[in-house]
Amino acid sequence: SIKLHAGFASCDFCDLGKYTEVSAGTHCAVCPLHSIASEGSSAKAACMCNAGYSDQDGGEDGACMPCNQGWHKQEIGSRICIECQPGTFSSISGATSCEACPITNMTSLVHSTSAFDCFCAGGLTLSGSLNEGVCVSREVIVKAVEIIQVVDAERIVYVNFTKEVPTIIYVPW
């Protein structure tokens, strides 16, 4: 607590995000950047990293550093950032959560950093765009399309004639 006025006045607690290490001191110090302490904190150690930040990722002197892309931290505290799990990604530093891959049946590797890291799981193939497509089996595609071009050793171009407007589909070979 701090003493704002001389004499017999009572002491006040430091506000949220501040602390004092001197009993009956005259001022409160502000917690380091990207951290917060509860009201009435009496030590710098009470300053905890905000969600999305950690002091255990190589920060100097307890400095709170943002979680790297592909990692996140949901709560306030000294916990370390954790990897985004398969099927999710985080494209920003300081993330508090990971986003799910945009299409059902898609997955990604651990600590992915973009929706472009997502791919169809279980031998399925993407038909359509990343945001509006669907993961389907290759057998379904082959029945609905006609091969029009072999692009290279890994891809074939198909045209889907089952829709009103034919669409081109790239499928791994």
Disulfide bonds with the S-S distance in Angstrom:
Cys14-Cys28 2.09
Cys31-Cys47 2.06
Cys49-Cys64 2.10
Cys67-Cys81 2.06
Cys84-Cys98 1.99
Cys101-Cys118 2.10
Cys120-Cys135 2.14
